[in-house]
């Protein structure tokens, strides 16, 4: 048993699941924060991906129990496959995952790494994860099992909303995961929610929208994370020019080599080095880089470590190119650096939030008359239809 702050006691029912949890790849998740640099805004948000994976496994076990009570057959092998799939769904995340994917590796996303990790673990455990891989990849014939792992109402989302709300203190993100799981059913191999759960669905989707704007896409979090992207990009640029930077062996590997998806597909070296990377590598490097002779790298690193973040402005309108160029010119004048160097101190981009997408395998509701319809149509007002529309915002941050 594990005592979880969100759910209380979480029971591990299968010996193989415990073996998987104890593997070094999974234990690494203890050293990967769930919300990256969000703790610079919400001091309590320092929880890790290990905690999230364990919570999602707990919810998956509850969902399996509920579906069995409703007469759906789920074998012991399928149960273990489902539990392992949700446990491993985030195993491919690197430290500050999205920043890493945008800087020192080329088009290698955490979904790719997760698949590679599952394949290697399945080989190590003599094929015991083959069913897990089928469920995770959506190739297993029982479609609803993949939906429990990855859909718009999966155990991943139910846990991270509850957990991120709990640790950040943003109460608007709280969701009734227990009630939603009690309302789950399967019809024609599709995961559905009983009609009486429609208000719980609405609350879940509204909570997701709140959490995106208040936590995941909070403007100060955006500033910090894009500063980290630029710090890593600068380090990579200097390494490409032959500069020897202090870094752990794992981080050094990615700084000194141009790593793309093909390197992961063709051999084990890139994968094994990636699985040695965690937050400690990045934070340790940033601390040392604060004293580096390169002005750009030392300034970015120092300001992240000391939480002197760039001032950021959010707009519903696209930032004019003239405003971006003026900001770059101001930085050049202030620090007496080149335009190329000044660009590292000007951050701009676009973020979007679509709380619910009815066009992409939406949440299905089983009405009392047996009809299966999309949650947006089942709702008795226009909340879900409105939340289906994407909201875009633009930002400009300057290191003045």
C-alpha positions as CSV (number, residue, x, y, z in Angstrom):
1,X,0.0,0.0,0.0
2,X,1.0,3.6,-0.7
3,X,-0.4,6.5,1.2
4,X,-1.4,9.1,-1.4
5,X,-2.3,12.7,-0.3
6,X,-5.2,12.9,-2.8
7,X,-6.9,9.5,-2.5
8,X,-5.6,8.0,0.7
9,X,-4.3,4.4,0.6
10,X,-3.5,3.1,-2.9
11,X,-3.2,-0.7,-3.1
12,X,-0.9,-2.5,-5.6
13,X,-2.6,-5.8,-6.3
14,X,-0.2,-7.5,-8.6
15,X,3.4,-8.6,-8.1
16,X,4.3,-7.8,-11.7
17,X,2.9,-4.3,-11.3
18,X,5.1,-3.8,-8.3
19,X,8.2,-5.1,-10.2
20,X,7.4,-2.5,-12.9
21,X,7.1,0.3,-10.3
22,X,10.5,-0.7,-8.8
23,X,12.3,-0.6,-12.2
24,X,14.8,2.2,-12.7
25,X,12.9,3.7,-15.6
26,X,9.8,4.2,-13.5
27,X,11.6,5.3,-10.4
28,X,13.2,8.1,-12.5
29,X,9.7,9.7,-12.6
30,X,10.2,10.7,-8.9
31,X,12.8,13.1,-10.3
32,X,10.6,14.6,-13.0
33,X,8.2,17.3,-11.7
34,X,4.6,17.1,-13.0
35,X,4.2,20.8,-13.6
36,X,7.7,21.9,-14.6
37,X,8.4,25.5,-13.4
38,X,4.8,26.1,-12.2
39,X,6.1,26.0,-8.6
40,X,7.6,29.4,-9.3
41,X,4.0,30.7,-9.3
42,X,2.3,28.1,-7.0
43,X,4.9,27.1,-4.4
44,X,3.0,23.9,-3.5
45,X,3.1,22.5,-7.1
46,X,6.3,20.5,-6.7
47,X,4.7,17.1,-7.1
48,X,6.2,14.6,-9.5
49,X,5.2,12.3,-12.3
50,X,5.7,9.2,-10.2
51,X,2.8,10.4,-7.9
52,X,0.6,11.2,-10.9
53,X,1.2,7.7,-12.4
54,X,0.4,6.0,-9.2
55,X,-2.8,8.0,-8.8
56,X,-3.9,7.3,-12.4
57,X,-3.3,3.6,-11.7
58,X,-5.5,3.8,-8.6
59,X,-8.3,5.4,-10.7
60,X,-7.8,2.7,-13.4
61,X,-8.3,0.0,-10.8
62,X,-11.5,1.7,-9.6
63,X,-12.8,1.9,-13.2
64,X,-12.0,-1.8,-13.8
65,X,-13.9,-2.7,-10.6
66,X,-16.9,-0.6,-11.6
67,X,-17.1,-2.0,-15.1
68,X,-16.9,-5.6,-13.8
69,X,-19.8,-4.8,-11.4
70,X,-21.8,-3.8,-14.4
71,X,-21.3,-7.1,-16.0
72,X,-18.4,-6.4,-18.4
73,X,-15.8,-9.2,-18.5
74,X,-12.2,-8.0,-18.0
75,X,-9.7,-10.8,-17.5
76,X,-6.9,-10.8,-15.0
77,X,-4.4,-10.4,-17.9
78,X,-6.4,-7.4,-19.3
79,X,-6.5,-5.9,-15.9
80,X,-2.7,-6.0,-15.5
81,X,-2.4,-4.7,-19.1
82,X,-4.6,-1.7,-18.3
83,X,-2.8,-1.0,-15.0
84,X,0.6,-1.1,-16.7
85,X,-0.5,1.0,-19.7
86,X,-1.7,3.8,-17.4
87,X,1.4,3.5,-15.2
88,X,3.7,3.9,-18.1
89,X,1.8,6.5,-20.1
90,X,4.1,9.3,-19.0
91,X,7.4,7.3,-18.7
92,X,8.8,9.0,-21.8
93,X,8.7,12.5,-20.3
94,X,12.0,14.2,-19.9
95,X,12.9,16.9,-17.4
96,X,10.8,20.0,-18.1
97,X,9.6,17.9,-21.0
98,X,8.2,20.5,-23.4
99,X,11.2,22.8,-23.0
100,X,13.5,19.9,-23.7
101,X,11.6,18.8,-26.8
102,X,11.9,22.4,-28.1
103,X,15.6,22.8,-27.6
104,X,18.2,20.0,-27.4
105,X,16.4,17.1,-29.1
106,X,14.9,17.4,-32.6
107,X,11.3,16.4,-33.0
108,X,11.5,13.7,-30.4
109,X,8.3,13.8,-28.3
110,X,7.6,12.0,-25.0
111,X,5.0,9.8,-26.7
112,X,7.8,8.3,-28.9
113,X,10.0,7.7,-25.8
114,X,7.1,6.1,-23.9
115,X,6.6,3.6,-26.7
116,X,10.3,2.8,-26.8
117,X,10.4,2.4,-23.1
118,X,7.4,0.0,-23.1
119,X,9.0,-2.1,-25.9
120,X,12.3,-2.4,-24.0
121,X,10.5,-3.2,-20.7
122,X,8.5,-5.9,-22.5
123,X,11.7,-7.5,-23.8
124,X,13.2,-7.3,-20.3
125,X,10.1,-8.9,-18.7
126,X,9.9,-11.6,-21.5
127,X,6.8,-10.3,-23.3
128,X,4.7,-9.4,-20.2
129,X,4.0,-5.9,-21.6
130,X,3.0,-7.0,-25.1
131,X,-0.7,-6.6,-24.2
132,X,0.1,-3.3,-22.5
133,X,1.6,-2.0,-25.7
134,X,-1.5,-3.1,-27.7
135,X,-3.8,-1.3,-25.3
136,X,-1.5,1.8,-25.2
137,X,-1.2,2.0,-29.0
138,X,-4.9,1.4,-29.6
139,X,-4.4,-1.9,-31.5
140,X,-6.1,-4.2,-29.0
141,X,-9.5,-5.3,-30.3
142,X,-11.4,-4.0,-27.2
143,X,-11.4,-0.3,-28.0
144,X,-12.8,0.9,-24.7
145,X,-9.6,-0.2,-22.9
146,X,-7.5,2.3,-25.0
147,X,-10.1,5.0,-24.1
148,X,-9.5,4.4,-20.4
149,X,-5.9,5.2,-21.0
150,X,-6.1,7.9,-23.7
151,X,-9.3,9.8,-24.5
152,X,-11.1,13.0,-23.4
153,X,-12.2,11.3,-20.2
154,X,-9.4,9.0,-19.3
155,X,-7.7,8.1,-16.0
156,X,-4.8,10.3,-16.9
157,X,-6.9,13.5,-17.1
158,X,-9.0,12.6,-14.1
159,X,-5.9,12.2,-11.9
160,X,-3.8,15.2,-13.2
161,X,-6.7,17.6,-12.8
162,X,-7.4,16.5,-9.2
163,X,-3.7,16.3,-8.3
164,X,-2.6,19.5,-9.9
165,X,-5.5,21.3,-8.3
166,X,-4.7,19.8,-4.9
167,X,-1.0,20.8,-5.0
168,X,-1.4,24.2,-6.6
169,X,-4.3,25.2,-4.4
170,X,-6.4,26.2,-7.4
171,X,-9.8,24.9,-6.1
172,X,-11.5,25.5,-9.4
173,X,-9.7,22.5,-10.8
174,X,-11.3,20.0,-8.4
175,X,-13.2,17.2,-10.2
176,X,-15.5,14.5,-8.9
177,X,-13.4,11.6,-10.2
178,X,-15.1,9.1,-7.9
179,X,-18.6,9.9,-9.2
180,X,-17.5,10.0,-12.9
181,X,-16.0,6.5,-12.5
182,X,-19.2,5.3,-10.9
183,X,-21.1,6.5,-14.0
184,X,-18.8,4.7,-16.5
185,X,-20.2,2.0,-18.7
186,X,-19.4,0.3,-22.1
187,X,-21.7,0.1,-25.0
188,X,-20.7,-1.4,-28.4
189,X,-17.1,-1.4,-27.2
190,X,-17.2,2.3,-26.5
191,X,-16.6,3.9,-23.2
192,X,-19.8,5.9,-22.2
193,X,-21.1,7.8,-19.2
194,X,-24.6,7.3,-17.9
195,X,-27.0,10.2,-18.4
196,X,-27.1,11.1,-14.7
197,X,-23.4,11.9,-14.9
198,X,-23.8,14.7,-17.4
199,X,-23.3,17.5,-14.7
200,X,-20.2,15.8,-13.5
201,X,-18.9,15.8,-17.1
202,X,-19.6,19.5,-17.4
203,X,-17.8,20.2,-14.1
204,X,-14.8,18.1,-15.3
205,X,-14.6,20.1,-18.6
206,X,-15.0,23.5,-16.9
207,X,-12.3,22.5,-14.4
208,X,-10.0,21.6,-17.2
209,X,-10.5,25.0,-18.8
210,X,-9.8,26.8,-15.5
211,X,-6.6,24.8,-14.9
212,X,-5.2,25.6,-18.3
213,X,-5.6,29.3,-17.9
214,X,-4.8,29.5,-14.2
215,X,-2.0,26.9,-14.0
216,X,-0.7,25.3,-17.2
217,X,-0.8,28.4,-19.3
218,X,-0.4,31.0,-16.5
219,X,1.5,33.9,-18.0
220,X,4.3,33.8,-15.5
221,X,4.7,30.1,-16.0
222,X,4.9,30.7,-19.7
223,X,7.6,33.3,-19.2
224,X,9.7,30.9,-17.0
225,X,9.3,27.9,-19.4
226,X,10.2,29.9,-22.5
227,X,13.2,31.3,-20.7
228,X,14.3,27.7,-20.0
229,X,13.8,26.8,-23.7
230,X,16.1,29.7,-24.7
231,X,18.7,28.8,-22.0
232,X,18.9,25.3,-23.4
233,X,18.9,26.5,-27.0
234,X,21.8,28.8,-26.2
235,X,23.7,26.0,-24.5
236,X,23.1,23.8,-27.5
237,X,24.3,26.6,-29.9
238,X,27.5,27.1,-27.9
239,X,28.1,23.3,-27.7
240,X,27.6,23.1,-31.5
241,X,30.3,25.8,-31.8
242,X,32.8,23.7,-29.8
243,X,32.3,25.3,-26.5
244,X,32.8,22.9,-23.6
245,X,29.9,23.4,-21.1
246,X,29.6,21.9,-17.6
247,X,26.9,19.3,-17.7
248,X,26.1,15.8,-16.4
249,X,27.1,13.0,-18.8
250,X,23.5,12.5,-19.9
251,X,23.0,16.2,-20.6
252,X,26.4,16.4,-22.2
253,X,25.4,13.7,-24.6
254,X,22.4,15.7,-25.9
255,X,24.3,19.0,-26.0
256,X,27.2,17.5,-28.0
257,X,25.2,15.4,-30.5
258,X,22.4,16.2,-32.9
259,X,19.8,13.7,-31.7
260,X,16.7,13.0,-33.8
261,X,14.0,10.3,-33.7
262,X,16.1,8.0,-36.0
263,X,18.8,7.7,-33.2
264,X,16.2,6.2,-30.9
265,X,14.9,3.9,-33.6
266,X,18.3,2.6,-34.7
267,X,20.0,1.8,-31.4
268,X,19.9,1.9,-27.6
269,X,22.4,4.6,-26.8
270,X,20.2,7.6,-27.3
271,X,17.3,6.0,-25.4
272,X,19.5,4.9,-22.4
273,X,21.0,8.4,-22.1
274,X,17.6,10.0,-22.3
275,X,16.4,7.7,-19.5
276,X,19.2,9.0,-17.3
277,X,18.0,12.6,-17.7
278,X,15.9,14.2,-15.0
279,X,15.3,17.6,-13.4
280,X,18.5,17.4,-11.4
281,X,20.6,17.4,-14.6
282,X,18.9,20.6,-15.9
283,X,18.8,22.5,-12.6
284,X,22.4,21.6,-11.7
285,X,23.6,22.8,-15.1
286,X,21.6,26.1,-14.7
287,X,23.3,26.7,-11.4
288,X,26.8,26.3,-12.9
289,X,25.9,28.2,-16.1
290,X,25.1,31.3,-14.0
291,X,28.9,31.9,-13.9
292,X,29.5,31.1,-17.6
293,X,31.4,33.6,-19.6
294,X,28.7,33.8,-22.3
295,X,26.5,36.7,-21.4
296,X,23.3,35.2,-22.8
297,X,23.6,31.8,-21.1
298,X,24.7,33.3,-17.8
299,X,21.9,35.9,-17.7
300,X,19.2,33.4,-18.7
301,X,20.4,30.9,-16.1
302,X,20.8,33.4,-13.4
303,X,17.3,34.9,-13.9
304,X,15.7,31.4,-13.8
305,X,17.6,30.3,-10.7
306,X,16.9,33.6,-8.9
307,X,13.3,33.9,-10.2
308,X,13.8,37.2,-12.0
309,X,11.5,36.3,-14.8
310,X,10.8,38.3,-17.9
311,X,7.8,40.6,-17.8
312,X,5.1,39.2,-20.0
313,X,2.0,40.7,-21.7
314,X,-0.9,38.6,-22.9
315,X,-3.2,39.7,-25.8
316,X,-6.1,38.3,-27.7
317,X,-4.6,39.9,-30.8
318,X,-1.5,38.8,-32.6
319,X,1.6,40.7,-31.5
320,X,2.7,43.1,-34.3
321,X,6.1,42.4,-35.8
322,X,7.1,46.0,-35.2
323,X,6.6,45.5,-31.4
324,X,8.8,42.5,-31.5
325,X,11.6,44.3,-33.4
326,X,11.3,47.3,-31.1
327,X,11.8,45.0,-28.1
328,X,14.8,43.4,-29.6
329,X,16.3,46.8,-30.4
330,X,15.7,48.0,-26.8
331,X,17.5,44.9,-25.5
332,X,20.4,45.5,-27.9
333,X,20.8,49.0,-26.6
334,X,20.5,48.1,-22.9
335,X,23.0,45.3,-22.9
336,X,25.2,46.3,-25.9
337,X,24.8,42.9,-27.6
338,X,24.0,41.8,-31.2
339,X,20.5,41.4,-32.5
340,X,21.0,37.6,-32.6
341,X,21.9,37.6,-28.9
342,X,19.1,40.0,-28.0
343,X,16.5,37.7,-29.6
344,X,17.1,35.3,-26.6
345,X,15.7,38.0,-24.3
346,X,12.5,38.5,-26.3
347,X,9.8,35.7,-26.1
348,X,6.7,35.7,-28.3
349,X,4.2,33.1,-29.4
350,X,0.7,31.8,-29.2
351,X,-1.1,29.5,-26.8
352,X,-4.5,28.0,-27.2
353,X,-7.0,26.2,-25.0
354,X,-9.8,23.9,-26.2
355,X,-11.4,22.4,-23.1
356,X,-13.5,19.9,-25.1
357,X,-13.3,18.7,-28.7
358,X,-16.5,17.0,-29.8
359,X,-15.0,16.4,-33.3
360,X,-12.2,14.2,-31.8
361,X,-13.9,11.2,-30.2
362,X,-15.8,13.2,-27.8
363,X,-17.3,12.0,-24.5
364,X,-20.3,9.8,-25.1
365,X,-23.4,9.8,-22.9
366,X,-25.8,6.9,-22.6
367,X,-29.3,8.3,-22.3
368,X,-32.0,6.6,-20.3
369,X,-33.7,5.5,-23.5
370,X,-30.5,3.8,-24.6
371,X,-29.5,6.4,-27.1
372,X,-25.8,7.2,-27.3
373,X,-25.0,10.9,-28.0
374,X,-22.1,13.3,-27.6
375,X,-21.9,15.1,-24.2
376,X,-22.2,18.5,-25.9
377,X,-25.7,17.5,-27.3
378,X,-26.7,15.8,-24.0
379,X,-26.1,18.9,-22.0
380,X,-29.3,20.9,-21.3
381,X,-27.6,24.2,-21.9
382,X,-24.8,25.5,-24.1
383,X,-21.8,25.2,-21.7
384,X,-20.1,22.3,-23.5
385,X,-20.7,23.7,-27.0
386,X,-19.1,27.0,-26.0
387,X,-16.2,25.1,-24.4
388,X,-15.6,23.3,-27.7
389,X,-14.4,26.5,-29.3
390,X,-10.6,27.1,-29.1
391,X,-9.5,30.2,-27.4
392,X,-6.2,31.7,-28.6
393,X,-4.0,34.2,-26.9
394,X,-0.7,35.8,-27.9
395,X,2.2,36.8,-25.6
396,X,5.3,39.0,-25.6
397,X,7.9,38.8,-22.9
398,X,10.9,41.0,-22.6
399,X,14.1,40.6,-20.4
400,X,14.4,44.3,-19.6
